[in-house]
Amino acid sequence: MITFASFRTAIRGELWPFPGEAKSLRAAHDKYFVEAMISLQRWIPQLQVNHTSVYSACATYVQCGLTVIEAPVGVIKRIYTIASGDWCDKVYLSSRSHKEVLQWQRCLLRRFTPPENARMPALQQGFRFVEASTDSVAGRARAGIWSIDRKRLHIAPWLQSNESLVIEWDGEKNTWEDLDILDPAYFDGEVASVVKLYVQTAHERDFGGDLQRKRFLEADYNQKLADLKFAWQQRTENQENMDAEELNVCSPTTADLADDAPLAASDETVLAFIADYANGDGTADVAALVKSWAPSYIVTGGNNWYGSLVTLDDLDAAVGEFYGDYIYPYMGTLAEGAERTNAFFPVLGEHDRDPVGRLDLFQTYFNLRRPYYDFIQGHVHWFMVDNGLDQDDVLVQPDGNTSSSVQGDAFRLKMAVSTARWKVVVVAVPPYSSLSDGNTAYEALRWPYKAWGADLVLSGNSPQYERLLPPEGYPLIIGGWSGNALIASEPAIAYSLKQYDEDYGALKITVSCDELKVEAINRVGVVVDTLTLAKR
């Protein structure tokens, strides 16, 4: 890949060899380069694809906790950030509705201090120039979202002063920055020669005095442009037209942008948490209960798949019949699957990896690249821990399962830099439980979750509902009562605050910027326990 600056410099070296280009003409020549690129795009549509635009933080604006720039006119394929010019450390941003970006903004305002912009021109509508003083104490965010509103691209959270925003897109460009990336497959020698002739012609028109030379250059440029157009037609005549619907898959839809009104403080998201829900007497009833809440998405606490079979059809029978409509992309046959966006996020339990061979099928079915992961939905950053145990409680996770393991270090760092309002950890086996008290294998999962920034820990495995407050100070809820089996309560350990074993059920979680409420509801709709966490 080459930058626009290097592309331009190479042509300049051919046009004005030693002693070089007159400094007084550089601005005018820069304008000619842009004009040449715009003209080429209009004649050769293939040059309207595979743009990579790079914006340093100082080339953007901040507005109330968001980074804002003019959106490119075309199809955005992906957006990510890099820091300190390190292209090997990309943080990919997710496309969301503008309403959700505003929801993030409401929470970001609690952590955002507008830069003073002393001795700088005043901007309207709350816009500010980027300064190092705007940087978050948490450092660079490891996740983010974006939307387009009124031809502007809005990024949440805001860029740090050492970051650059990278946009890969297709469309007709009307400006080029020095760091913009050009694909050598498109901007080859033929294209460079046409650009060179355009700049020569424009220079002779505005600053030269030789009319005949100007006419020769114009004729040469027109001929080279015609040859280039014909060559590109030959190169592309056997290629299929790109599917416009496919191109737009990553862009906000009309429906996404329909409602851009700022969110009220009371706006909420409802989600469901289930664990140990498959292949049991209560599976269908709990699934019906969960669907009655119309949750935006579902999170599981492990053991999504019981039995001894190791086939995708068996996994689909355990999950797809009841929750397949929340999974995207869905590769089963028992449901239609979710549209465009996944809304089902499972954590791995011992029954999901044992017997041997299940782990690969589990990751394939749920489209997971590795057994532990994190994701952000609205106000919540979720950390999905792999307990790493098989059904004999033997550790088989190569990245370990202690707080100092490779996995533990990864989550500690992710939590430290997360700017999400709420941070929730999900781990299949509970660090503490009245039913599993004394199981030393589970003690490895007693991480300092609260010290790392977690607001709540959710678990499964123990086949009942239990809420605890461990000595580390974080609330812990066990919801292994979602359909597979129930076990009667045993004497409560010192940290247990509530136990329930009379019926199956699920957790209904309602999240707003200021409040996270967990309701334990049994399958007939009775609320058996409630936990409310608040932030002001």
Buried (B, 14 or more C-beta within 10 A) or exposed (E): EBBBBEBBEEBBEEBBEEEEBEEEBEEBBBEBBBBBBBBBBEEBEBBBBBBBBBBBBEBBBBBBBBBBBEBBEBBBBBBBBBBEEEEEEEBEBBBBBBBBBBBBBBBBBEBBEBBEBEEEEEEEEEBBBBBEEBBBEBBBBBBBBBBBBEEBBBBBBBBBBBBBBBBBBBBBBEEBBEBBBBBEEBBEEEBBBBBBBBBBBBBBEEEBEEEEEBEEBBEBBEEBBEEBBEEBEEEEEEEEEEEEEEBEEBBBEEEBBEEBEEBEEEBBBBBBBBBBBBBBEBBEBBBEBBBEBEBBBBBBBBBBBBBEBBEBEBBBBBBBBBBBBBBBEBBBEBBEBBEEEBBBBBBBBBBBBBEEEBBEBBBEBBEBEEBBBBBBBBBBBBBBBBBBBBEEBEBBBEBBBBBEBEBBBBBBEBBEBBBBBBBBBBBBBBBBBBBBBEBEBBEBBBBBBBEBBBBBBBBBBBBBBBBBBBEBEBBBBBBBBBBBBBEEBBEBBEBBBBBBBBBBBBBBBBBBBBBBBBBBBBBEEEEBBEBEBEBE
